[in-house]
Structures are given as C-alpha cells and as structure tokens.
Amino acid sequence: MTNKDINKRISQEKMTLSKMIHIYCKNHHKDNCEYICPECKQLLEYALTRIQRCPLIENKPTCKRCHIHCYAKKEKDLIKGVMRYAGPRMIFYHPIIAIRHIIREIGTHK
C-alpha cells in the first residue's frame, strides 16, 4: 500500500466516523449544539487521533472486527453507542460512505 493509499484510507475512516458522530449528536443532543456538542466534539477528536495512530492502517479492519483495543473503556463505550445508533442510519444520510464501509467490512471479514 502506498502512502497515497494510506492517506486516502485514513481520510475515509475519519470522514465516516465524523459523519456517524454528527448523526448521533444531531439526534441526541440537538438542543445543545448547532453542529456538534462539546461532548461529541471531544469524542470525535479522541477517535480521529486513534485513527491517525492506528498501527494496522495498511490492512485495517473496521473497528468492529479489530483485534487491537485502542480506545479507553469510557470512549469505547461511547463510540459503540454512536456506531450502534448511527451505523444503520448512514445509508439514509450518506449512502456512498455507508456502502463503502460495508464493502470494507465484508472484505476484512474473510
């Protein structure tokens, strides 16, 4: 995998996660924020840092299938809730990103 491919992969991972957190925040904290509340912003920044530092990025599975536990317990529980809620809704808000994520998950499940 070239550096260009790795950077593209990181960008896609970050964008997908950002969209998921936005969907979650919009539907759970809409009174508290215009775009994203401080709590969700903090979670997003934490998660983006984790993606950037991922040692498996060249062959990175989706987080659900990853054997490395890089999140602290609190953030892991929060992000699981975000993904559980936003994941199924991604197809309606961001269909191309959702389909790309599903294909990636299928590809790493083999």
Backbone as a ProteinNet text record, in pm:
[ID]
protein_1_A
[PRIMARY]
MTNKDINKRISQEKMTLSKMIHIYCKNHHKDNCEYICPECKQLLEYALTRIQRCPLIENKPTCKRCHIHCYAKKEKDLIKGVMRYAGPRMIFYHPIIAIRHIIREIGTHK
[TERTIARY]
85.2	0	90.2	63.8	145	101.5	184.2	148.6	20.8	2.8	-118.9	-241.8	-230.5	-341.1	-369.5	-263.4	-279.7	-347.6	-303.1	-364.9	-511.2	-542.4	-681.8	-764.3	-709	-777.6	-804.2	-702.9	-718.8	-826.7	-824.2	-925	-1065.1	-1080.8	-1211.7	-1259.5	-1170.5	-1205.9	-1250.2	-1174.3	-1206	-1339.9	-1363.4	-1488.2	-1607.2	-1594.1	-1702.5	-1735.6	-1635	-1656.6	-1715.8	-1667.7	-1719.6	-1868.6	-1906.1	-2047.3	-2132.5	-2079.8	-2155.5	-2177.4	-2074	-2087.3	-2182.2	-2179.3	-2271	-2416.4	-2443.7	-2580.1	-2625	-2538.5	-2570.3	-2598.8	-2510.5	-2523.9	-2651	-2674.8	-2792.6	-2921.2	-2924.3	-3046	-3052	-2941.9	-2940.8	-2915.7	-2845.1	-2807.1	-2847.9	-2948	-2981.8	-3009	-3054.8	-3079.9	-2950.7	-2844.8	-2718.8	-2620.6	-2650.7	-2547.9	-2605.9	-2528.1	-2562.9	-2513.6	-2389	-2333	-2299.8	-2221	-2182	-2155.2	-2207.2	-2193.2	-2050	-2012.2	-1875.5	-1838.9	-1933.1	-1905.5	-1874.6	-1955.7	-1933.2	-1807.9	-1780.6	-1658.7	-1535.8	-1539.1	-1427.5	-1410.2	-1521.1	-1515.5	-1460	-1503.7	-1455.1	-1304.9	-1258	-1114.5	-1034.7	-1085.5	-1020.4	-1013.3	-1125.9	-1133.5	-1045.8	-1043.5	-960.2	-811.9	-773.3	-635.4	-604.3	-698.5	-679.6	-664.5	-745.2	-734.9	-598.1	-557	-429.1	-312.2	-322.4	-212.7	-227.7	-326.7	-354	-235.4	-182.8	-70	-111.6	-240.1	-289.5	-344.2	-320	-388.5	-375.9	-263.2	-248.5	-349.9	-378.9	-474.3	-581	-618.1	-707.9	-846.8	-892	-1031	-1120.7	-1250.2	-1339.9	-1321.4	-1354.6	-1333.1	-1401.3	-1516.8	-1592.7	-1513	-1430.2	-1354.7	-1209.1	-1168.4	-1028.7	-991.9	-872.2	-825.7	-747.2	-713.6	-643.8	-747.9	-737.3	-832.1	-762.7	-776.1	-700.3	-777.6	-903.8	-983.9	-983.6	-983.8	-1004.1	-1148.3	-1175.7	-1308.5	-1422.4	-1410.7	-1516.7	-1543.8	-1438.7	-1453.7	-1501.1	-1456.3	-1500.1	-1651.3	-1701	-1844.8	-1922	-1869	-1935.8	-1939.6	-1826.3	-1820.2	-1904.2	-1912.8	-2000.4	-2145.8	-2186.1	-2321.9	-2346.5	-2247.9	-2259.1	-2273.1	-2187.2	-2188.8	-2316	-2359.6	-2481.8	-2601.8	-2603.8	-2715	-2698.9	-2582.6	-2564.5	-2538.6	-2476.5	-2443.9	-2560.5	-2673	-2786	-2848	-2827.5	-2885.1	-2795.8	-2671.8	-2577.5	-2627.3	-2694.4	-2742.7	-2840.4	-2911.2	-3007.3	-2942.1	-2842.6	-2777.6	-2659.4	-2582	-2459.4	-2444.7	-2527.6	-2529.9	-2397	-2323.2	-2197.3	-2095.7	-2086.5	-1995	-2036.9	-2166.3	-2216.6	-2185.1	-2205.4	-2178.7	-2029.1	-1946.1	-1800.8	-1760	-1820.1	-1789.2	-1832.9	-1949.8	-1999.2	-1907.1	-1865.5	-1774.8	-1643	-1591	-1466	-1482.9	-1598.4	-1622	-1632.1	-1698.6	-1708.8	-1571.4	-1491.2	-1356.4	-1264.4	-1283.3	-1196	-1252.6	-1371.6	-1435.2	-1392.9	-1334.2	-1298	-1197.8
-117	0	123.9	216.3	337.4	439.3	539.6	646.4	716.6	732.1	795.8	712.3	580.7	490.9	495.4	497.8	503.4	633.3	744.8	874.4	878.5	816.9	810.8	728	617.7	530.1	601.9	672.3	747.8	854.2	924.8	1029	970.5	856.1	791.7	747.1	688.8	645.7	765.5	872.8	993	1052.8	1057.5	1113.7	1028.8	898.5	809.1	828.6	829.5	846.3	983.1	1085.2	1220	1227.3	1167.2	1166.4	1090.3	978.3	898.5	975.9	1041.2	1118.8	1235.5	1296.4	1406.6	1359.3	1245.3	1189.7	1163	1101.1	1069.7	1197.6	1294.1	1418.6	1493.3	1501.6	1573	1515	1384.3	1318.7	1295.3	1319.8	1301.4	1430	1524.6	1647.1	1771.9	1763.3	1873.2	2005.5	2003.7	2128.2	2194	2116.5	2165.6	2216.1	2200.3	2235.1	2272.8	2350	2384.4	2274.7	2232.7	2128.1	2003.8	2022.5	1909.7	1963.4	1894.8	1941.2	1919.6	1985.2	1970.2	1825.7	1750.1	1610.3	1527	1544.5	1469.1	1518	1647	1700.9	1639.4	1626.5	1566.5	1419.2	1346.7	1206.7	1197.4	1286.3	1285.8	1311.4	1409	1438.9	1319.3	1255.2	1136.1	1026.3	1000.7	893.4	924.1	1048.2	1085	1064.3	1092.8	1068.5	919.2	838.8	693.4	642.2	693.3	651	690.5	811.8	862	776.9	724.5	647.1	496.2	452.6	309.7	234.9	133.9	57.6	-38.4	-60	-153.6	-85.3	43.2	121.2	61	-1.8	-60.2	-170.9	-249.2	-359.8	-349.3	-227	-202.1	-260.5	-343.4	-387.6	-276.5	-293.4	-199.2	-216.1	-113.9	-117.5	-239.4	-274	-387.3	-517.9	-529.6	-652.6	-645.4	-533.7	-513.5	-590.3	-647	-721.5	-633.7	-512.1	-418	-329.3	-317	-232.5	-100.9	-4	120.4	230.5	207.2	306.3	276.4	381	364.8	318.7	257.2	198.7	298.4	416.7	517.7	553.4	584.2	623.4	506.3	386.8	267.3	249.4	265	252.9	362	484.6	595	571.8	533	516.2	397.5	294.2	181.1	226.7	312.5	366.2	450	530.4	613.3	523.5	425.4	337.5	253.1	207.9	127.2	209.2	337.1	423.4	472	527.6	594.2	497.7	384	289.7	255.9	208.5	174.6	295.9	414.7	535.7	597.2	554.9	610.3	592.3	482.8	455.9	563.8	626.4	731.3	869.2	894.2	1024.7	1033.7	927.4	925	787.3	757.9	622.3	574	659.5	616.1	579	660.9	632.6	502.8	484.4	363.6	238.4	244.5	128.8	98.1	201	181.4	114	154.9	96.9	-50.2	-79.8	-218.3	-306.9	-257.1	-333.6	-359.7	-258.7	-273.9	-377.4	-373.5	-470.6	-612	-628.2	-760.9	-809.5	-719.1	-754.1	-796.5	-741.7	-776.9	-894.5	-936.1	-1046.7	-1182.8	-1184.9	-1312.7	-1390.8
0	0	0	-89	-98.6	6.2	28.1	121.7	79.2	-50.6	-103.3	-66.4	-81.3	-46.1	103.9	183.3	329.3	369.7	311.7	343.7	302.4	188.3	143.4	241.3	284.5	379.1	511.5	561.9	685.7	669	557.7	532.5	528	463.1	455.4	593	671	806.9	890.8	882.1	959.1	915.7	785.6	734.8	779.1	768.5	808.9	956.5	1038.8	1182	1214.3	1147.6	1168.3	1134.2	1023.5	981.3	1082.6	1132.5	1230	1360.1	1407.7	1531.1	1510.3	1394	1365.3	1367.4	1306.3	1306.5	1450.2	1526.6	1666	1744.7	1733.9	1810.5	1770.6	1642.3	1591.8	1649.2	1666.4	1712.5	1863.7	1933.1	2078.1	2155.9	2094.4	2165.2	2087.7	2005.1	1913.8	1984.5	2108.6	2180.8	2226.9	2232.9	2288.1	2183.1	2055.6	1958.1	1822.9	1752	1615.2	1520.9	1539.3	1454.6	1536.7	1640.5	1724.3	1865.6	1963.8	2102.2	2151.8	2259.9	2312.4	2347.9	2403.3	2438.6	2314.2	2211.2	2087.6	2015.1	2024.2	1963.9	2030	2159.9	2233.1	2193.3	2180.5	2137.8	1995.7	1908.5	1770.4	1765.9	1839.1	1840.3	1892.4	1995.6	2050.7	1943.7	1879.5	1779.6	1657.5	1614.3	1499.1	1530.2	1652.4	1694.6	1690.4	1735	1733.7	1590.7	1499.6	1358.9	1303.7	1330.5	1279.3	1328.2	1448.8	1508.7	1490.6	1417.1	1403.6	1341.8	1411.6	1357.8	1245.9	1229.5	1127.8	1003.6	987.9	885.2	745.1	714.6	581.1	555.5	655.7	643.6	750.8	783.5	895.2	870.4	962.5	955.1	1008.4	996.4	1061.5	1212	1286.6	1432.3	1495	1442.8	1495.3	1486.5	1386.2	1362.1	1407.8	1466.2	1501.6	1628.9	1630.5	1747.8	1844.7	1803.5	1891.8	1958.6	2087.9	2161.9	2194.2	2105.8	2120.3	2192.5	2224.2	2294.6	2444.2	2524.6	2667.9	2689.9	2802.6	2829.6	2809.2	2866.5	2856.3	2710.1	2635.1	2495.3	2409.3	2444.7	2371.2	2386.1	2506.9	2530.1	2456.7	2459.5	2389.9	2239.4	2182.6	2037.4	1992.6	2074.6	2041.5	2033.5	2127.6	2124.6	2000.7	1964.8	1844.1	1722.3	1709.7	1592.3	1586	1701.5	1706.2	1658.4	1695.5	1655.5	1511	1480.5	1351.5	1236.2	1265.3	1158.4	1066.5	1121.1	1034.6	963.4	1016.8	957.5	850	844.4	746.3	603.5	576.4	440.4	393.1	486.6	450.6	441.4	526.2	529.7	432.3	424.4	344.3	278.5	177.4	120.7	62	-3.9	-64.7	43.5	145.2	256.4	325.4	344.1	410.2	328.5	199.8	113.9	112.7	104.8	109	240.3	349.5	480.3	486	433.3	431.3	347.9	233.3	146.9	219	287.2	362.5	472.7	539.9	647.7	593.2	482	419.2	377.3	322.9	276.2	388.4	507.7	619.4	699.7	667.4	741.1	687.6	571.2	508	587.9
[MASK]
++++++++++++++++++++++++++++++++++++++++++++++++++++++++++++++++++++++++++++++++++++++++++++++++++++++++++++++

